[in-house]
Amino acid sequence: MFARLKQMLTSAVPPSAEEKAALQRWLVQPEEQQTKTEILFAFWNELASGADETTFRSYRQTQKKISRYAHPARRRLTAWLVRAAVFLVPLLSVTASYFYTRNYTAGTDLVQHIVPNGKHDRITLPDGSIVTVNSGSMLVFPQKFTGKERSVFLSGEANFEVAKNKAKPFIVKTGYLEIEALGTTFNVCAYPEAGVTATLESGSIKVGKKNRDDVYYILSPNEQLEYTPGTDTFTKRAADASLYSGWTKGELNFVRQSLPDILAALQREYDVRFILNLPQVPSDLYTIKFKRRDSLDKVMKIITLTVGNTDYRINNEHLVTLYPVKKKGGNT
């Protein structure tokens, strides 16, 4: 992966969305942290030899973010993970910034705002727009919006309250789509392991494919557009936008979502990892609502009862196993 990483950053050919998603998945996975630390430390040293002051400033800012989120008690318990994050998170940040800078904002100082699993954050952009960033997400934006547009890069989920400026459109760029707004409120979910879903609360937005001016959709309030990269298809539907922005108000709303998608969201929200020891993963879609203050134990009880014939075990505070309920007689 180290060699491919170098190739992706130095090649004149932009990496595909699949390659970028694979890179981010690899970086945030908890396995082989020590190996990643060693590889990324070596990579950082090589990168540093040709880096400028902006790159090092980005690195220092990221270290401060890690310190801010790492509570002293937790830091002692997971010191090895924090040490690994010192190298994992900056590289993820630098990599995303590199793609974003090379394509959109060359020559502009950038801010990389990273929100780890189990956290949420609310920030104000240079133009006064307010962004609420969900767990396991990263937002990259310039220190000052210049030029004809206000452009930001998102990996993960965020809710945008855009300051009005008809002369300078606001554009959210993701791995697959670009969402353009003048002054509006909307939610974008663009985690690397999935597609992109844009849900409009107020105003209007234009959602289109990157580098394809002829492929776009206009959304009205309480409409949603979902892009599935595997089939390269769009699905436009009516949706209660308040449900999809509910996470900004302390809610956890799942609307017709599969069990793997629900667990992926809970993994980010509670900073845990799931193991599915099930003979077959259910293909049903579920609609479930929780409060963010609900304990993981309460959430898992409701989920397993909803799925049926499934139980769970919280092995420790960071690992949850799902397994089939044993039937009478000892069979499963």
Salt bridges, closest charged atoms under 4 A:
GLU19 OE2 - ARG4 NH2 2.25
GLU31 OE2 - ARG273 NH1 3.43
GLU46 OE1 - LYS6 NZ 3.18
GLU53 OE2 - ARG60 NH2 2.56
ASP109 OD2 - ARG57 NH2 3.14
ASP121 OD2 - ARG68 NH2 3.47
ASP121 OD2 - HIS113 NE2 2.88
ASP127 OD2 - ARG150 NH1 2.50
GLU149 OE2 - LYS173 NZ 3.79
GLU161 OE2 - ARG122 NH2 3.57
GLU178 OE2 - LYS173 NZ 3.37
GLU193 OE2 - ARG268 NH1 2.80
ASP214 OD1 - ARG212 NE 2.88
GLU223 OE1 - LYS236 NZ 3.67
GLU226 OE1 - ARG237 NH2 3.02
ASP232 OD1 - LYS209 NZ 2.78
GLU269 OE1 - HIS120 NE2 2.94
GLU269 OE2 - ARG292 NE 3.19
ASP271 OD2 - ARG74 NH2 2.30
ASP294 OD1 - LYS298 NZ 3.49
ASP297 OD2 - LYS301 NZ 3.47
GLU317 OE2 - HIS318 NE2 3.07
